């Protein structure tokens, strides 16, 4: 995974953000259980940048 500083802060985030709009059941009909599992898996794999 490649991380970079976020702006002028000391925070380091993954260079590719995880787009969160698909996990909202309002627009996609995604089930909460599946959405939570997907986000948890992304975190376990090292993602720390959610947009």
C-alpha positions as semicolon CSV with decimal commas, in nm:
position;residue;x (nm);y (nm);z (nm)
1;X;0,000;0,000;0,000
2;X;0,120;0,348;-0,081
3;X;0,045;0,625;0,169
4;X;0,101;1,000;0,139
5;X;0,063;1,296;0,370
6;X;-0,280;1,454;0,356
7;X;-0,232;1,818;0,261
8;X;-0,002;1,995;0,504
9;X;-0,096;1,770;0,795
10;X;0,105;1,485;0,942
11;X;-0,171;1,237;0,857
12;X;-0,072;0,965;0,612
13;X;-0,353;0,820;0,403
14;X;-0,378;0,562;0,129
15;X;-0,334;0,723;-0,214
16;X;-0,667;0,579;-0,335
17;X;-0,972;0,653;-0,124
18;X;-1,252;0,409;-0,061
19;X;-1,569;0,555;-0,213
20;X;-1,848;0,514;0,039
21;X;-2,156;0,612;-0,160
22;X;-2,226;0,250;-0,269
23;X;-2,258;0,133;0,092
24;X;-2,557;0,360;0,152
25;X;-2,875;0,159;0,122
26;X;-3,063;0,479;0,032
27;X;-2,922;0,481;-0,321
28;X;-2,806;0,129;-0,393
29;X;-3,022;-0,100;-0,184
30;X;-2,709;-0,244;-0,020
31;X;-2,774;-0,437;0,299
32;X;-2,624;-0,292;0,616
33;X;-2,460;-0,625;0,704
34;X;-2,279;-0,639;0,369
35;X;-2,178;-0,273;0,383
36;X;-2,030;-0,310;0,732
37;X;-1,840;-0,622;0,628
38;X;-1,699;-0,441;0,324
39;X;-1,578;-0,140;0,524
40;X;-1,428;-0,365;0,792
41;X;-1,241;-0,564;0,528
42;X;-1,104;-0,243;0,374
43;X;-0,976;-0,136;0,717
44;X;-0,817;-0,477;0,780
45;X;-0,638;-0,450;0,445
46;X;-0,488;-0,115;0,544
47;X;-0,727;0,141;0,401
48;X;-0,757;0,455;0,611
49;X;-0,898;0,699;0,354
50;X;-1,275;0,694;0,310
51;X;-1,448;0,944;0,084
